[in-house]
């Protein structure tokens, strides 16, 4: 009976170790995805700003320009969808 309890305890320890390893892997991938998404959004907004040199988008947003706010949100959402699909 004592041997069975020792085997059960050893099995529980290996299951716990496997679970911790899988959680660590999931958290690592979540961090990598978050960093990739953040960098992708920054790059896409910089490119959009360079392509529209005549307009200062962020000054227009600060002036409560609803049209420019909608355009920037569409750029952010579109980039997010593309990055999400490439990670999926």
C-alpha positions as CSV (number, residue, x, y, z in Angstrom):
1,X,0.0,0.0,0.0
2,X,2.9,2.3,0.8
3,X,4.3,1.8,-2.7
4,X,1.0,2.8,-4.3
5,X,0.9,6.0,-2.3
6,X,4.5,6.8,-3.4
7,X,3.7,6.2,-7.0
8,X,0.6,8.4,-6.8
9,X,2.6,11.2,-5.2
10,X,5.3,10.9,-7.9
11,X,2.7,11.0,-10.6
12,X,1.0,14.1,-9.0
13,X,4.4,15.8,-9.0
14,X,5.0,15.1,-12.6
15,X,1.5,16.3,-13.5
16,X,2.1,19.5,-11.6
17,X,5.5,20.1,-13.3
18,X,3.9,19.5,-16.7
19,X,1.1,21.9,-15.8
20,X,3.5,24.6,-14.7
21,X,5.5,24.1,-17.9
22,X,2.4,24.4,-20.1
23,X,1.3,27.6,-18.2
24,X,4.7,29.1,-18.7
25,X,4.6,28.3,-22.4
26,X,1.2,29.9,-22.7
27,X,2.2,33.0,-20.8
28,X,5.4,33.2,-23.0
29,X,3.4,33.0,-26.2
30,X,0.9,35.6,-24.9
31,X,3.7,38.0,-24.1
32,X,5.3,37.4,-27.5
33,X,2.0,38.0,-29.2
34,X,1.3,41.2,-27.2
35,X,4.8,42.6,-28.0
36,X,4.4,41.7,-31.7
37,X,1.0,43.3,-31.8
38,X,2.2,46.5,-30.1
39,X,5.2,46.8,-32.5
40,X,3.0,46.1,-35.5
41,X,0.6,48.8,-34.5
42,X,3.3,51.4,-33.9
43,X,4.9,50.6,-37.2
44,X,1.6,50.8,-39.1
45,X,0.7,54.2,-37.5
46,X,4.1,55.6,-38.3
47,X,3.8,54.5,-41.9
48,X,0.3,56.0,-42.0
49,X,1.6,59.3,-40.6
50,X,4.4,59.3,-43.2
51,X,2.0,58.7,-46.0
52,X,-0.2,61.6,-45.0
53,X,2.4,64.3,-44.5
54,X,0.0,67.2,-45.2
55,X,-2.3,66.3,-42.3
56,X,-1.3,66.3,-38.6
57,X,-3.6,63.5,-37.5
58,X,-2.9,63.7,-33.8
59,X,-3.4,67.5,-33.7
60,X,-6.8,66.9,-35.5
61,X,-7.7,64.3,-32.9
62,X,-6.8,66.7,-30.1
63,X,-9.2,69.2,-31.7
64,X,-12.0,66.6,-31.4
65,X,-12.1,66.0,-35.2
66,X,-14.4,63.0,-35.3
67,X,-13.6,62.1,-38.9
68,X,-9.8,61.8,-38.2
69,X,-10.6,59.8,-35.1
70,X,-12.6,57.4,-37.1
71,X,-9.9,57.1,-39.8
72,X,-7.2,56.4,-37.2
73,X,-9.4,53.9,-35.4
74,X,-10.0,52.1,-38.7
75,X,-6.2,51.9,-39.3
76,X,-5.7,50.5,-35.8
77,X,-8.5,48.0,-36.2
78,X,-7.5,46.9,-39.7
79,X,-3.9,46.4,-38.6
80,X,-5.0,44.5,-35.5
81,X,-7.1,42.2,-37.7
82,X,-4.2,41.5,-40.1
83,X,-1.8,40.8,-37.2
84,X,-4.3,38.6,-35.4
85,X,-4.9,36.5,-38.6
86,X,-1.2,36.1,-39.1
87,X,-0.7,34.9,-35.5
88,X,-3.7,32.6,-35.6
